Each structure stands twice: as structure tokens, then as C-alpha cells.
């Protein structure tokens, strides 16, 4: 890859693919106009330069398109005035004019500019979507598109219906995942907002994580919790040993922190037999009961407390962590399914309705150019 270098609009290559990076307010439009003028005037590899209708300029908004069109026309008129000796122009125009010395070369360049200015209404200056729409419309046969497809500017309502359908068919049918989503406060609208940036992008490669062991991970977490909760007397014995131990470092195991740890565990034990849904704060507190954490929290030469409770808490939290990982994998996999489902449903419904969205303008043209039979004809 070539190293970045400062842009010189007068001498930079016009052939091949070149990337120009620029921040706001650094003269992007000026640079486009400079390159546009050079392309119209300079021969490349012995071939005559293109005419104004053979140069494509694309930008992002209709307002920017209108401004760019006016700026380019004005720049060409200024260049023409310099060639005709009616104006001095700025440094760029003077340097470009010097490439066409008096005589046939300058007259040829002048005629090219006159043709460009007078025929500027044919200049191909569009938004990206506008250009794609024009190609798909003007070359409907070559692109394999319907001749009269309605352009739908807002797909929000249709997408909401599609996501609702997926939610009913796929998620409600999975009781365990449905329970998790209810606990998380997830909604179809929230999921739509999350996946929307990834829709209508056929070039994305979606790789689903392994989510096949969700039920197994849930059962393991429940079993380890039940093993811990089955003997409240043993839990209290372990907590009493923990709270009374004199060897903790005061900056790590403060008395109020130790009380909160004990109260948190007692609070979960007071609930019904179902698996507790640990939040991050509760988990961080209970992790201070793990044997490794206890050992690190000891004063010098002090032995940490030892009790089966601490190993059971460790086993339960490890199983809970695995379960949470599988939940995350399952939800990620579902969202990837939703992306694929939404893309398929959008294509099916638009085909039935003979409609097209802004995203379709891009993807349909890309697909048409990649078509093995008609792509070359469309490109030509």
C-alpha cells in the first residue's frame, strides 16, 4: 500500500483508483472542480479526454449536488476565460492554461471547454442514489429491473411488520430465550434499531456464534445453585467464619463490605428455588467469597478462611458465567437470523409490490453489474 502524500491537484495522476482523504473545510469541492477541469482537457495514454456527459460525479445530498453542479460550471467558465485571455485566474488556472500553449493546442482546449459549458446540463452529477436510480431506469432491460418500480423513501413501517413477524415466529417459540428477553426488557422496536445499520448490505459476512448449549448451561447453573442453597445452616456457618475472620486487609475487606456480601447471599437464599438472576454488582460482591479472592485479601502470614461454602459459590458463579455467555451467543445468533430474515422478506415484499427503497438502488445496481450474463452489457 502506498504511503499517504500531500495532494497536488495539478500534478496528481488521473488514471487508476486514487483515494483522497480530507477533513471538513479543507477544499474538497475546489479539488473536485480542479480534477474535473483537468479530466476534460488533458489527454491520457494518447486518448482524447471525455466529454462533460462522460464524467460521473457523485455526492451525498440533493443540496450538495446542486451546489457542486454550480461550482463546476463556474470553474469551467473561469478556465475558459483564462484561455481566451479575458481573465487572469488563480494560480491553478494559470498553471493549467500553461499546458496549452498558443496555437492548435490552446484552441482545441478552448473548444472543449466551450462544448462543456454550453452542454453542461448533460453533466452527470448526482447523489449516489440518484445515479443508481437513473442507471436502473434507463437500462432496465440490461439491469433486469422492472420498468416502473415505485421508490419508497421510508421503510420504517414495513420493517416494523417484518420484525414483529420474526418475534412471533421465532422468539416466542423459545420459552427460555423469551424469558431472558423479558428480563432484559428487550422489544422488537429495540432490536430493529440495533440491526437496521446491517440491513441491505449483501456484502456482509455473518458468522453466528455457538449457541447450541444454552439449555445445558442453564441446567448446570441451576444444579450448582441448588447444591449451594440446599443447606442454609452450612451457608450460615461459612458466612459466620467469613465475618469473624481477623486476617483480612482492611482496605480490601472492610466490615461494611463484608456485611453487604453476607446480606447479598442471604437475600438470594430467601427467594424461591428458581435460579437467581445476578446483576453485575451482586456478582462482584459474591466474587469476594471465592477462595482465590480470599487468599489475596489476607494480611501477611495470615491463612484465609476455608469452608465448603466458598467452593460452592465459586462453582455456582462459574456456571452462571458460562450460562450468561451462552445467552449472549444465543441472542447474537437470533439477531443475525433477524438480519437474514429481514433482508429476505424485504426483497420478497418489494418484488410483490413492485417497489424499491434507497438501499435497493445501491444493492440492485451492484447485483446487476455482477450478473454473469448481463453485467458486462450493463457496464458498457
N, C-alpha and C positions, 0 to 999 in steps of 0.2 A: 504494500500500500504506500502510495506517495505521501511524503511529508507535507503538511499544510504550508502554504506560502501566501504572501500578500497578493491580493488581486490587482491586476493591471488590466483594466477593461480594454485598453488599446492594443495590448500585445498577447493577451491570454488566448489559448487555442480555441477555435470554434468547432473543431471536429471531435468526435468521440463523446463520452459521457463525463461531465465535469460537475462537481458539487461545489456550490458557493455558499458559505455559511456567513450570516450577518445578523447582528443584533438590530433592535428597533432603532430607527433614526440614523442608520449608517449609509443610506443612499441606495437601497435595493432597487427602487424604481428608476433612479438615474442610471444604474448599472444595466438594468434590463433594456432601457432605451438605447444605451451605448452599444450593447451587443446586437440589438435589433438592427440598428443602422449599419453596423459592420456586416452583418449577415446579408443585408440587402445589396451591399456594394462590393464586397470582396469575393473574388473567385477562389474556389478551393479545389485543389487537385485538377486544375485545368477546366473544371466545370463552371458554367455561368452561375451566378448567385440566384437564389429562389426569388419568386415574385412575392408581393405582400400577402397574397392569399395562400401561399405555400408555407408560411411560417406560423407555427402554433404557439400561442402564449396563453398559459392558464394561471389563474389565481383563485382566491377563496370565496369572495363575496361579490354580489352584483355591483355594489357600490365601488369596490376596488377595481372591478372590471371596467366600469365607466371611466373612472379616473385614469386607469392605465391606458385605455384607448386614447383619451385626450392627450395624455403626456407623450405617448409615442408619436401621434400625429404631429404634435407641436415640435418634437425633436427632429423629425424628418424635414419639416418645413424650415427649421433653423439651419439644418445641414445644407439644404438646397440653396438657401440664401447665401451661405458661405461659398459654395461652389460657383454661384453666379456673381460673386463679388459685391453683393448687396449688403453684407454684414460681415463683421469680423468673427463673431462667435467666440466661444470659450476655448480654453487650451485643447480640450479633447477634439472639438470640431475642427480646429485649425490643423491639428496633427493628422486627423483622418483625411482631411482635404488634401494635405500634402502628399498623400499616397496616390493621388490622381493628378499628375502634372497637366498643365495646359496642353490642349490638343485632343486627340481622339479619346484618350482615357478619361479625361475630365468630362467630355461631352457625353460619353457613354454613361458615366456615373450620374450625370445630371438628368439624363433621360430616364434612368432607372428610378431616381427619386421623384421625378415628375409623375411617372406612372404610379408609384407607391402612394403619393399624396393624393392624387386625383382618384385613385381606386381604393382609398383606404377603407371605405365602407365594407369591402370584402375581406378585410383583415380578420384572421382567425384568432380573436382574443375573447376568451370565455372564462367562466368559472369551470372548475374541473367537472362538475356535474353537468353543466350546460354543454360542454364539448361532448361528453359521453352521450348525452341525450340526442345531440344533433347526429352523431355517427349512427346510433341505433335507429334513428328515424329515417335519415337519408339513405342508409344502406340496410334497410330492414330485411331484404332478401338475403344478403350476404351474411348478416349477423344472426339470422334465424329468429328474428323478433316479430311480434305482431305489429301490424301497421298502425293500429290505433289503440295504444295502451295508455290508460289514464295514469297520470303522475299523481301519486298520493303523497302529500307533503308531511303528514303526521301519521305515524303507525301506532301511536300510543294505545288507542282503543283496541285495535286488532291484537297487539302484543299482550295486552292485559287478558284478553279472552284466551289466548293460547297458553299463557302461564297458568291461568285458573284451571284450564282443562288438564294440564300436566299435574297440577297439585291434586286434583280429584282422582286422577287415574293412577298416579304413581306413588304419591306420598301418603295419602290416606290409607292406601292398601298396605302400608308398612307400619304396623302399630308401634313398634319400638322407635322408629325414626319420627313418627308423628308425635310421640310423647316428647322426644328430645326437642323437636321444633316448637312445641307448645311451651316447654320450659324456657326456651331461648327467646320466646316472643317473636319468632320468625313469621313472616306473612308472604303471600305471593307478590305483593307490590314491592316489598323489600328485596326479594330475590330478583325480580325483574330489573330493578335499579342496579343490582350488582352485576348481572350478566349482560346487560344491554351493550356495554362497550365491546363485547366479544361477538356480537351477532353480525351476520352478513360479512364475515371475514373468512372465506373458504380456504385461505392460505394458512390459517392457524392449525397447528397440530395439537390435538387434545389428547393428553395422556392421563388416564384415570388412575388414581392410587388404589392400592389393595384395600378393599373394604369388605371382604368376604367373612371376616371373623368377628363381626360386631356382636352377634348373639353369644358366641363363645366367651368373648371378653366381658360381656355384661354378666354372664353366669359366674365367671371366676371372681369378679369384683363382689358380687352378692354373696358367694360362698365365703370369701375371706372376711367380709363384714359380719356375716352371721357367726363365724368362728370367734370373732372378737367380741360380739355383743352377747354371746350365749352365756357368759358367766360374769354378771355385773360385779359380784364380790371380788373376782380376780382383778377386774378393771380398777376397782376402788383400792385394792391392795397395791397395785402398781402405781396409781396416782399418789397414794399416800407416801410411798417410798420416794417418788419423784419430788413431791413438795417438801419433804423433810430433809432431803439430802443437803449436807452442808458444803459440798465441794464445788458448787457452780461458780463460774466467774460472774461477778455482779453486773458487768456491762453487757453480758450475753443473756443470762437468765435472771432478769430482775424479778423480785417477788410478784409484782403485779402482772408481769408477762406469764409467769408460771401459773398464776391463778386463772388467767384467761385461757391458757392451754387446757387446764383441767376442766374449766366450765364449758369450753367448746366441745370436748369429747363427751362430757356428761349430757350436754344438750342434744347431741346426735343420738346418744343411747336412749334418751327419753322419748324419741319419736317412735312411730310404729316400725314394724320389722322391715320395711322397704329400704332399699339401698339409699343412703344419704346422697344428696346432690351437692357435692363440695364446691364452694366457690374458692377463688384463689386465695383470699385472706385466711379462710379456715384451713386450707391445705398448708399454707406457710406456717401457721401456728402449730399444727399437728406434726409437721416435719421436724419440729424441735424435740419430739419424743423418739425419733429414730436413733438407734444405737450409735451410728456414726456422729450425728449431731451432738448427742450427749457426751461422747468422748472428747469432741473438740471444745465443748463448753466447760471442761473441768479446770480447776486450778492445778498448778504444778504439783505433781506427786499424789494427786487425788484420783481414786478409781471412780468411774462412772457408775450410776446405779444399774443393776441388772435385774430384769424381770421379764417373764414371757409376754407381758403386755406390749413392751417396746418392739419385739419381733413381730407381733401380730399387727400392730399399727403399721410397721414397715411393709409387711406383706399386703395389707389392705390398700395402702397408698400406691404401691407399685402396680397392683391390679387396677386400681382406679385410673392411674396414668395411662395404662395400656388401653383401657376402655375409652378414655377421652380421645386417645389417638385414633382409635377405630371410628369413633363418632365423627371426628374431623374428616377422616378419609371418606366415610360414607356420605357426608354432606357435600364434600367436594365432588365426589363421583356423581351425586344427584344433580349438582349444578352443571356439570359437564353434559349429563344426559339432557338437561333442560335446554342447554345451548343447541345441541344437535336437533332436539325436538322442535324448538322454535324456528330454527333455520328451515327445516323440512316443511313445517306447517305454513310458514310464511310463503315459501315458494309454491306450495300447493294451492293456498288460498288466492295468492296473486294471479296464478295461472288461471284459476277458475273465474276470477273477477276481471281478468284482462287489465290488471293494474300493475304499477311499478313504483317503487319507492326511490328515494335519492340513493340509498345504498345499492339498490338493484342496478342503477345506472352504471356504477363502477364495476360491480361484480359481473353483470351481464356482458359488458364490453370486454372485460378480461377473459371471460369464458369463451366468448365468440372468437377472440383473437387466438386463443389456444386450441380451437377446434381443428382436428386433424384434416378435415376435408375442406372447410370453407374459410379457415383462419387466414391463409395466405391471400385469398381473394379479397377479404375484407381489409387486410393491411394495405394491399395495393390500392 
